Amino acid sequence: MKPIIKTLSVRVRDKHARVLNRMAFDVNQVWNAANAYSDEFSWIPVPEVGYMNFGTSAFELMKDLKGLRKERGMIIDSTAVQETIAVHAKARKQFKKNKLNWRCSGGKKALG
């Protein structure tokens, strides 16, 4: 038997817009922090060889960025932080890059 999936369309009330925008900003900040950390620590100096590229995994990023939420006073929970870091690591692995594009918040969003 095939499962039936129904999509529910709801309108978000204006009183929740401020909280949702703040949460979106926090998720973008986590993405940018993971991006900066993975870019900075992906090339490791090896004596007599030079620099070698070691990609950081999602586990390493979560371990190194575990205090980010309290440090910056974010309102999202730790599960959202971990999921954002996991999606970031998956995208880096998919596109074979150490640094992805930055995520902008606020009035700097692209209009197209």
C-alpha positions as CSV (number, residue, x, y, z in Angstrom):
1,M,0.0,0.0,0.0
2,K,1.3,3.4,-1.0
3,P,1.4,6.1,1.7
4,I,-0.7,9.2,1.1
5,I,1.1,12.5,1.6
6,K,-0.9,15.6,2.0
7,T,0.7,19.1,2.1
8,L,-0.7,21.6,4.5
9,S,-0.5,25.3,3.6
10,V,-0.6,27.7,6.6
11,R,-0.1,31.4,7.0
12,V,2.4,32.4,9.7
13,R,1.0,35.2,11.8
14,D,2.8,38.5,11.9
15,K,3.4,38.2,15.7
16,H,5.8,35.2,15.0
17,A,7.7,36.9,12.2
18,R,10.3,38.5,14.5
19,V,11.1,35.2,16.2
20,L,11.3,33.3,12.9
21,N,13.6,36.0,11.4
22,R,15.8,35.8,14.4
23,M,16.0,32.0,14.1
24,A,16.9,32.3,10.4
25,F,19.6,34.8,11.3
26,D,21.0,32.4,13.9
27,V,21.0,29.5,11.4
28,N,22.9,31.6,8.9
29,Q,25.4,32.5,11.6
30,V,26.0,28.8,12.4
31,W,26.5,28.1,8.7
32,N,29.0,31.0,8.3
33,A,30.9,29.9,11.4
34,A,31.1,26.3,10.1
35,N,32.2,27.7,6.8
36,A,35.0,29.8,8.2
37,Y,36.2,27.0,10.5
38,S,36.3,24.4,7.7
39,D,38.1,26.8,5.4
40,E,40.7,27.8,8.0
41,F,41.5,24.3,9.2
42,S,41.3,22.3,6.0
43,W,44.9,22.9,4.9
44,I,47.3,21.6,7.6
45,P,51.1,22.2,7.5
46,V,53.1,19.0,7.3
47,P,56.9,19.4,8.0
48,E,59.1,18.8,4.9
49,V,56.0,18.3,2.7
50,G,54.1,21.6,2.8
51,Y,50.4,21.9,3.2
52,M,48.0,19.0,2.9
53,N,44.3,19.2,2.4
54,F,42.3,17.4,5.1
55,G,38.6,18.0,5.0
56,T,36.9,18.5,8.3
57,S,33.9,16.2,8.9
58,A,30.6,17.1,10.5
59,F,31.6,15.4,13.7
60,E,34.8,17.5,14.0
61,L,32.8,20.7,13.3
62,M,30.2,19.8,15.9
63,K,32.9,19.1,18.5
64,D,34.8,22.3,17.8
65,L,31.7,24.6,17.5
66,K,29.8,23.2,20.5
67,G,29.9,26.4,22.5
68,L,28.8,28.7,19.7
69,R,25.2,28.8,20.7
70,K,25.7,30.1,24.2
71,E,28.7,32.3,23.2
72,R,26.5,34.2,20.7
73,G,23.2,34.1,22.6
74,M,21.3,32.2,20.0
75,I,17.6,31.3,20.5
76,I,17.8,28.2,18.3
77,D,18.3,24.9,20.1
78,S,21.3,22.6,19.9
79,T,19.6,20.2,17.5
80,A,19.2,23.0,14.9
81,V,22.9,23.9,15.3
82,Q,23.9,20.2,14.8
83,E,21.6,19.8,11.8
84,T,22.9,23.0,10.2
85,I,26.5,21.8,10.6
86,A,25.6,18.4,9.2
87,V,23.9,19.9,6.1
88,H,27.0,22.2,5.7
89,A,29.4,19.2,5.8
90,K,27.2,17.2,3.4
91,A,27.1,20.1,0.9
92,R,30.9,20.5,1.2
93,K,31.4,16.8,0.4
94,Q,28.9,16.9,-2.4
95,F,30.5,19.8,-4.2
96,K,34.1,18.8,-3.2
97,K,34.9,22.3,-1.7
98,N,36.4,23.4,1.6
99,K,34.5,26.6,1.6
100,L,30.9,27.3,0.4
101,N,29.2,30.6,-0.2
102,W,28.3,32.7,2.8
103,R,24.7,33.0,3.8
104,C,23.5,36.6,4.2
105,S,20.7,37.8,6.5
106,G,18.7,40.9,6.8
107,G,18.7,43.6,4.1
108,K,21.6,42.1,2.2
109,K,19.6,39.2,0.8
110,A,19.7,38.7,-3.0
111,L,16.5,39.7,-4.7
112,G,16.8,37.3,-7.6
